[in-house]
Structures are given as structure tokens and as C-alpha cells.
């Protein structure tokens, strides 16, 4: 499983990254959690706002910071 945090490195992006890492740890699954700050890669997803969370290529959240509990539901 691959989780990507899309954003330019702002505090909201960092918070989403932390929430994703926590969700993966609490769910006890193997997953790669990556920060994507390359604007060219971010624009490939045609998002309206960052931060965004992409799980296995599917945008799950954009323009908001889902909590670790919500992320756990998506990865379980």
C-alpha cells in the first residue's frame, strides 16, 4: 500500500503526513508513506487544493486534514 501526501511542505501538509504515519502504525499494516512536494507530480492529480492524501493512486482527501482514525478506515 502506498500513501502519498501532496503539498508544498506547509504545516498542514506536515500534520497530514503525521496523521497518515500514525494511522499506518496503529493499523499495523505495511505501507509506504511519502511526501510529494514536486509541483509537476501534484498537478498530475488535478487537485483543487492541498494538502491532499492519495492512497494507491486514488485521491481520498483534498484541501483538508483527515484525522488518523479516518485514514485508518480507508487503509483497513
C-alpha positions in Angstrom: 0.0 0.0 0.0 1.2 3.5 -0.8 0.1 6.7 0.8 1.1 10.0 -0.7 0.8 13.3 1.0 0.7 16.0 -1.7 1.7 19.6 -0.8 4.5 22.1 -0.8 5.6 21.4 2.7 3.4 23.7 4.7 2.3 23.0 8.3 -1.0 21.4 7.1 1.0 19.0 4.9 3.2 18.0 7.8 0.2 17.4 10.0 -1.4 15.2 7.4 1.9 13.3 7.0 2.0 12.7 10.8 -1.7 11.6 10.8 -1.0 9.1 7.9 2.1 7.7 9.7 0.1 7.3 12.9 -2.8 5.6 11.1 -0.4 3.1 9.4 1.3 2.3 12.7 -2.0 1.9 14.6 -3.5 -0.3 11.9 -0.4 -2.5 12.0 -0.1 -2.7 8.2 2.8 -2.4 5.8 2.6 0.8 3.9 4.8 3.4 2.3 4.1 6.9 3.3 5.6 9.5 1.1 5.7 13.3 0.9 5.2 14.6 -2.6 6.3 18.2 -2.9 7.1 18.2 -6.7 4.5 20.6 -8.2 4.6 18.6 -11.5 3.6 15.4 -9.7 1.0 17.2 -7.7 -0.7 18.7 -10.7 -1.0 15.3 -12.3 -3.8 14.6 -9.8 -5.8 17.7 -10.9 -6.5 18.8 -7.3 -8.3 22.0 -6.4 -6.4 22.3 -3.1 -3.6 20.9 -1.0 -2.8 19.2 1.3 -4.1 16.0 -0.3 -4.0 12.4 0.6 -3.7 9.8 -2.2 -3.9 6.1 -1.3 -2.8 3.7 -4.1 -3.4 6.3 -6.7 -6.9 7.4 -5.5 -7.4 10.8 -4.0 -9.1 10.4 -0.7 -8.9 13.9 0.7 -8.1 17.3 -0.8 -7.9 20.7 0.9 -8.4 19.3 4.4 -6.6 17.2 7.0 -8.3 13.9 7.8 -7.5 12.5 11.2 -5.7 9.3 11.8 -9.0 7.5 12.6 -10.5 8.4 9.3 -7.3 7.4 7.4 -7.3 4.0 9.3 -10.8 3.3 7.9 -9.5 3.9 4.3 -6.5 1.6 4.7 -8.1 -1.2 6.6 
